[in-house]
């Protein structure tokens, strides 16, 4: 079974390597219990709390993207090895369009 984004993230934390991508500052409410968990993770892995938060969000989103279910539509979009491949009638196409639009807007 392939390693999940979260498992990969924990392995990288163990080696004190954090994926550093361009960041945007957002103010979000976090429960006191979650703050304690975040600070404990930062202490245990000896990483800045902000990096832990950013990494968790990034990897959780990656895992969410993987789990958005495919819903078979009625339109055939291509043929692979003689088998019809149907359009995705679920939320993934809408999500990808919104993501692309927002990424272009952010420039």
N, C-alpha and C positions, 0 to 999 in steps of 0.2 A: 504494500500500500504506500502511496506517495506521502511524503511528509507534508503536513498542513502548514499554512503560513504562520500560524501561532507557534507550532513546534519549531519551525525554522528560526523564528524570531527569538525564542528562548535559547536555542543553541547559540545564536549570534551574541546574545547578551552574555552568555557564559564566557565568551571569548572577548568581551568588551568591545564588540564591533556593532555600531549602529549605522543604519542606512540614513545618510544625510541628504535630504532632498530640499529644494527651496521651500520655505515655510511661510505661512500666513498666520498672524496672531488672531485668535478668536477667544472671546470671553465666554466660558460655558460654566453653568452650575454643576458641581460635582458633590455627591453626598459625602458626609463626614466619614462614613465607613469606607467608601471608595478612595478617599484621600489617604486614609491610613494604609490601605492596600497599596496604593501607588507609591507612597513614601517608603513602605517596607520593601517593595520590589527595588526601588532606587537604592536603598541602603544595602540590600543583599547583593545586588548585581554591581554596586558601586558605579552607578550611572546617574546623570542628572534626571530629576523627576520629569522635567519637560520632555526629555528624549524618550523616556518610558511612555508617557502619554501619547506623544506623536507616533511612536512605533506601534503601540497598541491599536490606535485608531487606524493607521495605515494597513496593518495586517488583518484586523477584523474586517475592514472594508474589502480587502482582497478575498477573504474567505466568504463574505456575503455575496460578492460577485460570482464566485464559483457555485454558490448554492441557489441562485435565482433559477427557478425551475423552467425547463424547456416545455412549451405547450405546442404540440403539433398542430399546425394550421392545415388548411385545405390546398394551398398553392404549392406546387412542386417548384423548388428554386434551382435544383440541379440533379443530375444523375451521377451516382458514384458506384462503380463496379456493378452497373446494371440496376441498382436500387434507387428509387426516388428519395430525395431529401426534401422534406417539407419545411416551409417557412416556420419561424418561431412566432406563434400567436400569443405568447405570454408577455411578461413585462420586460424581458431583456432588451428587445429592440427599442422600446420607449426609453429605457434607462440609458442605453448606449447613445441615442440621439440627444438626450438631455445632457449627458456627460460631455459629449463632443461639443455641443453648443456652449456650455459653460466654460469648457477649457479654452475655446476660441475667444470667448468674451474676456477671460482672465488674461489672455495673451501670453 
